[in-house]
């Protein structure tokens, strides 16, 4: 079974990795993390806004994502033979959906944040977005 797990720094994401490995026997596991820099994602916009240190900021974000990948990979049992890591700048839901397609995933596992009302409207919900658009089954873990 090929499983993709979307991760961030939340307890729900760490639980999602552990649950995916406990409930299923993945032969391939792909961990995915995306960072949305919004307008800052475009170097042209960053330069137009005269932001100094843009390259350093971007690198720091990617380095933090790689640290998350290292920490999360430690939660995967040694019995899982293949653990891939995807860490990209971009809109999180789209990065996750692209990883699902690339991995030809049988299952997508995401953590659920408990946002409600205005927070959910303003911040969005990656788990909600991907559960409606994924081409495979989706498990949402609290």
N, C-alpha and C positions, 0 to 999 in steps of 0.2 A: 504494500500500500504506500502510495506517495502522499505525504502530508505537508502542507504549508502552514506555518504558524506565524501570525503577525505579532510582533513584540514591540513593547516600549518599556519604559522604566516602571510600570505599574505592577502591583502584586497580581492583578488579574492576568496580565500577560505571562508572568512567571508561572502562575497556576495553569494557564493554557498549555504551556510546554509540558509541564508535568502530567496533566490529564491526557494529553495526546499520546504520550509515551506509555502511560499506565493503561489506557483503554484499548489502544490499538498496538499493533506490531509494525511500525513503519519500517519499510526497507529503505526509503529515502525520506529525509526530513529537511525541509527548507525553512530557515528562520529568516523573516523579513522585517526590516525596520526602515522607515522613511521619515525624513525630516522636511517639513514644509517651511521654507523661508519666505513664502509669500512674494511680495515685490522684490525682496532682496535676492531672490533666486536668479534674477536676470542681472548679469554684470553691467549691462547698459543702464538699467534702472539704478543700480548701486552707484555707478559712476555719476549719473545724472544728479543723484542726491548728495554727491560729494562725500560719500562714506569712506573714511580712511580705515584701513585695516580690513577691507572686505574679504580679501583672500585669506587672511589669518582667521577671520570669523568663520568662513566657510570650511576651512581645514579643521578648526576646532570642533565644529558640528559633526563632521565626518569622523573625526577621531573619537568623539563621545559615542557615536553610533557603533564604531568598531569595538569599543570597550563593552558596550551593551551586548554585542554579538558574542564576545568572549565569555562574558558572565553567563549569558543565557545558554550557550553551548555546554557549559559545565553541568547543566540540569538534565542533559540528555544522557540516558544510560548507554554504557559501552556496547550493548547489544544492537543498537541502531548503527548499521554499517556505513551509511552515507549521511553526513550532515553538511548541507550547503548553507551559505550565508549570503543574503542580499541586503546591502545597506546603501541607500541612495537618497539623494535630495530629490524631492518631488512631492506631489499630493499623495498622502498616505494611502487612500483607498485605491488610487490608480496604480501605485507601485505594487500594492498587494495583489491586485487583480492581474497585473502583468506577470508577477511571479507565479501565480496559480496557472496561468496559461503556459508559461515557459517550462514549468515542472510537470505539466500534464497531471496536475494534482487530482487525487481521488477525494481529498477532504481538505477543507480550510478550517483552521482553528483560530479563533480570536477571543481576546478577553473582553468582557463587558464592563464599561464604566457605568456608574450609576447616575449619569447626568439626566436631569429632567428639565422640562420647561424652557426657560430662556437660555440656560447654559447649553442645552442640547441644540437649540436653534442657532446660537451664536458660534459655538465651538464645533458643532457637527458631531457625527458619530461614525467613526470608521467601521465599527462592527455592523451598524445599521446599513451603511452604504454597500459594503461588500456582500452582506447576506442577501441583498436584493439583486446583485449583479454577477455573483460568482457562477462559474460554469460547472461547479461541483457542489457537493454537500457542504454545509457550514455548521460547525459546532461552536456555540458561543458559551464561554466559561466565565463564571463569576469569580 
